[in-house]
Amino acid sequence: MKKIFFVLFIFLFFLSSFFRVSAASAKEFSLQTYSRNFFNRYSSHFDVHGLVFSVPSYEVENFEKPQTAREWVSLASYYKYRANTPLDFFDTGFRVHHAIVASITEIKNRPAYTLSFHDSEAFFLILRMINSIPDVISEAEKEDILRLLESSIEVGIRAGDTENRSIIAASHWQYLTDFLFYQNKITPEKKVYLDSLILEKIKKGVKESITEDGWYFEIEKTAFSVHYHTISALMLMWYADLTGHAEYLSLAEKMYFNAKKLSFRNGMTESRIGKRPIGLGAQYYLAQALLGKYFGDEDYKVYLFFSSGNRFFSDPKHPDRLEFHSTIEGSEPQFHDDYAFSDVAEIGMTIFAEEEMFSYQYYFKNSNVQSTDSDFTIFNDGRKIVVNNRIFYLGSFGNWTVQK
């Protein structure tokens, strides 16, 4: 009798899980609603621990305060939604304001030739915060920021960023150039000139890092990176959406579907297929989802579902810290702050209208892939992926992988 009840319990448990997934799949939500959960939770981590972050693989071993403009505004941007709440504005709005001032001060206090992709992201997020949070800065401060941007933008575009950073910077500078033009801060002639510089930066980045078959490689095309492959695809899609350059839209689409070939049936992608030191974070899965949504692939919902919930809030010492970590079965997770998630989310919100609806899906509709090109031979049945004779299996609960 006990055995029957046990079997019945297990059956009901999985049945209830199925209906929970089905309910999640049926629910529709905006990108703002989706991102709000991440922003509010991560900002509550800062409430407790201060505006600090740690990314050991990028030489920030211990929790440190922001040093650069990009770090300041990236971290503070997670207060965006709370700062739009009247009862919370006095505290959180002050923090965003302080970060914006600190960012601008940091940029002003170094030579213009140091401008890079970091600063393109900083200016972008500053403008997003200014436009999203009423009264977060004064009109005089806003004018000062726009003057600094106008005086810096050509130097920033010309900066010698490498590979993916060149593509990342170019797309952000394009958005900022358009913004200045629509605010009547630059002339049509100046915009045409800056557009041409940005196009050259895009061409350079693509030539240096993306193969004819649509795969991203860095270090003189010797090292594949899953993370920067998808981030580069997102930036090319954004750039093409802003400018109408169809060839880069086509390339971004090819890169999206290439990355999908490396995903297990639940959307998980193993970073060890490439050279990134540890696992992929929520920003990667959001970027894949935005690409899939833009290119009409219903399976975008799987990437969005994979990054939802607690999966990227798994640091037991800091449960509200948005992080990415090792995904190797049986390994000790090495946690890194995923503070660039806000940049990806804000890019998405410049592309998709507020009324655009998103939803979840648990598995790809078809996980079977057999593909061969000049860079990779891939077999993927949804649970097992073989990439150039390297074999990866989906591990426990769909959160981990095993390599053989």
C-alpha positions in Angstrom: 0.0 0.0 0.0 2.8 2.4 0.9 4.4 1.7 -2.4 1.2 2.6 -4.3 0.9 5.8 -2.4 4.5 6.6 -3.1 4.1 6.0 -6.9 0.9 8.1 -6.9 2.7 10.9 -5.1 5.5 10.9 -7.6 3.0 10.9 -10.5 1.1 13.8 -9.0 4.3 15.7 -8.4 5.4 15.5 -12.0 1.9 16.2 -13.2 1.7 19.4 -11.1 5.2 20.3 -12.4 3.9 19.9 -16.0 0.9 22.2 -15.3 3.2 24.8 -13.7 5.4 24.8 -16.8 2.3 24.9 -19.0 0.9 27.8 -17.0 4.3 29.6 -17.3 4.3 28.9 -21.1 0.8 30.4 -21.5 1.5 33.6 -19.5 2.4 36.6 -21.5 4.5 39.5 -20.3 6.4 42.5 -21.5 10.2 42.8 -21.5 9.9 45.4 -18.8 8.0 43.0 -16.6 10.6 40.3 -17.2 13.6 42.6 -16.5 12.0 44.2 -13.5 12.3 40.9 -11.5 16.1 40.8 -12.2 16.6 44.5 -11.5 14.7 44.7 -8.3 16.2 41.5 -6.8 19.8 42.4 -7.7 19.4 46.0 -6.4 18.2 44.5 -3.1 21.6 42.7 -2.9 23.2 46.1 -3.2 21.0 47.4 -0.4 22.6 44.9 2.0 26.2 44.7 0.7 26.7 48.1 -1.0 27.4 48.9 -4.6 30.2 46.3 -5.0 30.9 43.5 -7.5 33.4 40.7 -8.1 34.4 39.0 -11.4 37.5 36.8 -10.6 38.2 35.8 -14.2 38.5 39.5 -15.0 40.9 40.2 -12.1 38.4 41.6 -9.7 39.0 38.8 -7.1 37.2 40.4 -4.1 34.1 42.6 -3.9 35.1 46.1 -4.9 33.4 49.4 -5.5 33.1 50.7 -9.0 36.1 52.4 -10.5 35.0 53.2 -14.1 32.0 55.0 -15.5 30.6 51.8 -17.0 30.9 50.0 -13.6 29.2 52.8 -11.7 26.2 53.2 -14.0 25.8 49.5 -14.7 25.4 48.6 -11.1 23.2 51.6 -10.2 21.0 50.9 -13.2 19.4 48.0 -11.3 17.6 50.6 -9.2 15.7 51.8 -12.3 12.3 50.3 -11.4 12.5 51.0 -7.7 13.5 54.6 -8.4 10.3 55.0 -10.3 8.3 54.2 -7.1 7.4 57.4 -5.3 8.0 56.0 -1.8 11.4 54.6 -2.9 12.6 57.4 -5.0 14.3 59.5 -2.3 16.8 56.7 -1.5 17.1 54.8 -4.8 16.9 57.9 -7.0 19.8 59.4 -5.0 21.9 56.3 -5.6 21.3 56.5 -9.4 22.0 60.2 -9.4 25.2 59.7 -7.5 26.3 56.9 -9.9 25.6 59.1 -13.0 27.6 62.0 -11.5 30.4 59.6 -10.6 30.4 58.2 -14.1 30.6 61.6 -15.8 33.3 62.8 -13.4 35.4 59.7 -14.1 35.2 60.2 -17.8 36.1 63.9 -17.5 39.1 63.2 -15.3 41.0 61.1 -17.9 42.3 61.9 -21.4 39.9 61.6 -24.3 42.0 59.0 -26.1 41.2 56.5 -23.3 37.5 56.3 -24.4 36.5 52.8 -25.5 33.6 50.4 -25.6 33.3 50.8 -21.8 32.3 54.5 -22.3 29.8 53.8 -25.1 28.0 51.5 -22.7 28.2 54.0 -19.8 26.8 56.9 -21.9 24.0 54.5 -23.2 23.0 53.5 -19.7 23.2 57.0 -18.4 20.7 58.2 -21.1 18.5 55.2 -20.4 18.3 56.1 -16.8 17.7 59.8 -17.5 14.8 58.9 -19.8 13.4 56.2 -17.5 13.5 58.0 -14.2 11.9 61.4 -14.0 13.8 64.1 -12.1 16.8 61.8 -11.4 19.0 64.7 -12.6 18.5 68.4 -13.3 18.2 69.9 -16.8 21.5 71.6 -16.3 23.2 68.3 -15.5 21.5 66.7 -18.5 22.8 69.4 -20.8 26.3 69.0 -19.4 26.2 65.2 -20.1 25.0 65.8 -23.7 27.8 68.4 -24.2 30.4 65.8 -23.0 28.9 63.1 -25.2 28.9 65.4 -28.3 32.5 66.4 -27.6 33.6 62.8 -27.0 31.8 60.7 -29.5 34.1 60.9 -32.5 37.1 60.0 -30.3 35.1 57.1 -28.8 34.1 55.8 -32.2 37.7 56.0 -33.4 39.1 54.2 -30.3 41.0 51.0 -31.2 38.7 48.5 -29.6 39.4 44.9 -30.5 37.2 42.2 -32.0 33.9 41.9 -30.1 34.5 45.2 -28.3 34.7 47.0 -31.6 31.2 45.6 -32.6 29.8 46.3 -29.1 31.1 49.8 -29.1 30.0 50.6 -32.7 26.4 49.6 -32.0 26.2 51.7 -28.8 27.9 54.7 -30.5 25.3 54.4 -33.3 22.4 54.6 -30.8 24.1 57.6 -29.2 24.8 59.3 -32.5 21.1 58.9 -33.4 20.1 60.3 -30.0 22.3 63.4 -30.4 20.9 64.0 -33.9 17.2 63.7 -32.8 18.0 66.1 -29.9 19.4 68.6 -32.4 22.9 68.4 -30.8 24.6 67.5 -34.1 24.0 68.6 -37.7 22.9 66.2 -40.5 26.3 66.5 -42.0 28.0 65.5 -38.7 25.6 62.5 -38.3 26.5 61.3 -41.8 30.2 61.6 -41.0 29.9 59.7 -37.7 27.7 57.1 -39.3 30.5 56.4 -41.8 33.1 56.0 -39.0 30.8 53.6 -37.1 30.2 51.5 -40.3 34.0 51.2 -40.7 34.3 50.1 -37.1 31.6 47.4 -37.7 33.3 46.2 -40.8 36.6 46.0 -38.9 35.1 44.0 -36.1 33.3 41.6 -38.4 36.4 41.0 -40.5 38.6 40.3 -37.5 36.3 38.0 -35.6 33.5 36.4 -37.7 34.0 33.6 -40.2 32.1 33.2 -43.5 29.9 30.6 -41.9 28.9 33.0 -39.2 30.9 31.9 -36.1 32.7 34.3 -33.8 36.4 33.7 -33.0 38.7 36.0 -31.1 42.5 36.2 -30.8 43.1 36.4 -34.5 40.3 33.9 -35.2 41.8 31.1 -33.1 39.5 31.0 -30.1 35.7 30.4 -30.3 33.6 32.1 -27.5 30.0 31.1 -27.1 29.2 34.2 -25.0 30.8 36.8 -27.3 29.4 35.0 -30.3 25.8 35.7 -29.1 26.6 39.2 -27.7 28.2 40.1 -31.1 25.1 38.8 -32.9 22.9 40.9 -30.7 25.0 44.0 -31.4 24.9 43.4 -35.1 21.1 42.9 -35.0 20.8 46.2 -33.0 23.1 48.1 -35.3 21.2 46.8 -38.4 17.9 47.7 -36.8 19.1 51.2 -36.2 20.6 51.7 -39.6 18.9 49.4 -42.1 22.1 47.6 -43.1 20.5 44.3 -44.3 23.7 42.4 -44.6 24.4 42.7 -40.9 20.9 41.7 -40.0 21.4 38.6 -42.1 24.7 37.8 -40.4 23.1 38.3 -37.0 20.3 35.8 -37.9 22.8 33.2 -39.1 24.8 33.6 -35.8 21.7 33.2 -33.7 20.8 29.9 -35.4 24.4 28.8 -35.1 24.4 29.3 -31.4 21.1 27.4 -31.2 22.9 24.4 -32.7 25.0 24.3 -29.5 22.1 24.4 -27.1 20.5 21.5 -25.3 16.8 21.0 -25.7 16.1 23.2 -22.6 18.2 26.0 -24.0 21.3 25.5 -21.9 24.5 26.2 -23.7 27.9 24.9 -22.4 30.5 27.6 -22.3 33.3 25.0 -22.5 32.5 24.5 -26.1 34.4 27.8 -26.4 37.1 29.5 -24.4 35.1 31.5 -21.9 36.5 30.6 -18.5 33.3 29.7 -16.7 29.6 29.2 -17.4 27.3 31.6 -19.2 25.0 34.0 -17.4 21.4 35.4 -17.7 22.6 38.1 -20.1 23.6 35.4 -22.6 20.2 33.7 -22.5 18.4 37.0 -22.7 20.5 38.0 -25.7 19.6 34.7 -27.4 15.9 35.2 -26.6 16.0 38.7 -28.0 17.6 37.5 -31.2 15.2 34.6 -31.5 12.2 36.8 -30.9 13.4 39.4 -33.5 13.9 36.7 -36.1 10.6 35.0 -35.5 11.8 31.8 -33.9 9.3 30.6 -31.3 12.0 28.8 -29.5 13.2 32.1 -28.1 10.8 31.3 -25.3 13.0 28.4 -24.1 16.0 30.7 -23.6 13.9 33.2 -21.7 12.5 30.4 -19.5 16.0 29.0 -18.8 17.2 32.3 -17.4 14.1 32.9 -15.3 13.6 32.0 -11.6 16.5 31.3 -9.2 19.0 29.8 -11.7 21.2 32.8 -11.8 20.7 33.8 -8.1 22.4 30.7 -6.8 25.2 32.1 -4.6 24.3 30.7 -1.2 26.2 33.5 0.6 24.5 36.2 -1.5 21.1 34.9 -2.6 20.0 38.1 -4.4 23.2 38.5 -6.3 22.8 38.2 -10.1 25.7 36.0 -11.1 27.1 33.5 -13.6 29.0 30.5 -12.5 30.5 27.1 -13.5 28.0 24.7 -15.0 30.2 21.6 -14.8 28.6 18.7 -13.0 30.1 18.2 -9.6 32.3 21.3 -9.7 32.5 24.1 -7.2 30.6 27.0 -8.7 32.9 30.1 -9.2 30.5 33.1 -8.9 30.9 36.2 -11.0 28.6 39.3 -10.9 26.6 39.5 -14.1 26.3 43.2 -14.0 26.2 43.6 -17.8 22.7 42.1 -17.8 21.2 45.5 -17.5 22.9 46.7 -20.8 21.4 43.7 -22.7 18.0 44.3 -21.1 18.1 48.0 -22.0 19.1 47.2 -25.6 16.1 45.0 -25.8 13.8 47.7 -24.6 15.1 50.1 -27.3 14.2 47.4 -30.0 10.8 46.1 -28.8 7.8 48.2 -28.0 6.4 48.2 -24.4 3.3 46.4 -25.7 5.3 43.6 -27.3 4.5 40.4 -25.5 6.9 37.6 -24.6 6.2 34.1 -23.1 7.9 31.0 -21.9 8.4 27.5 -23.3 10.3 24.6 -21.6 11.8 22.7 -24.6 12.8 23.4 -28.2 10.2 22.2 -30.6 12.9 20.2 -32.4 16.3 19.5 -30.8 17.8 17.3 -33.5 20.7 19.0 -35.3 23.3 17.6 -37.7 25.5 20.3 -39.2 28.9 20.6 -40.9 30.6 23.7 -42.1 34.2 24.9 -42.4 34.4 25.6 -38.6 32.3 23.0 -36.8 30.8 19.5 -37.2 27.9 19.3 -34.8 25.5 16.5 -33.7 22.8 17.5 -31.2 19.9 15.3 -30.1 18.8 17.7 -27.3 20.6 15.7 -24.5 23.9 15.0 -26.1 26.0 17.5 -28.2 29.1 16.5 -30.2 31.2 19.4 -31.4 34.2 18.5 -33.5 34.4 15.1 -31.6 34.0 16.7 -28.1 31.0 15.2 -26.4 28.8 17.0 -23.8 25.8 15.6 -21.9 23.0 17.4 -20.2 23.4 16.6 -16.5 21.2 16.8 -13.3 18.0 18.8 -13.4 19.1 20.4 -16.7 21.4 22.8 -14.8 24.7 21.1 -15.4 26.7 19.4 -18.1 29.1 16.4 -18.2 31.9 16.3 -20.8 33.3 13.0 -22.1 
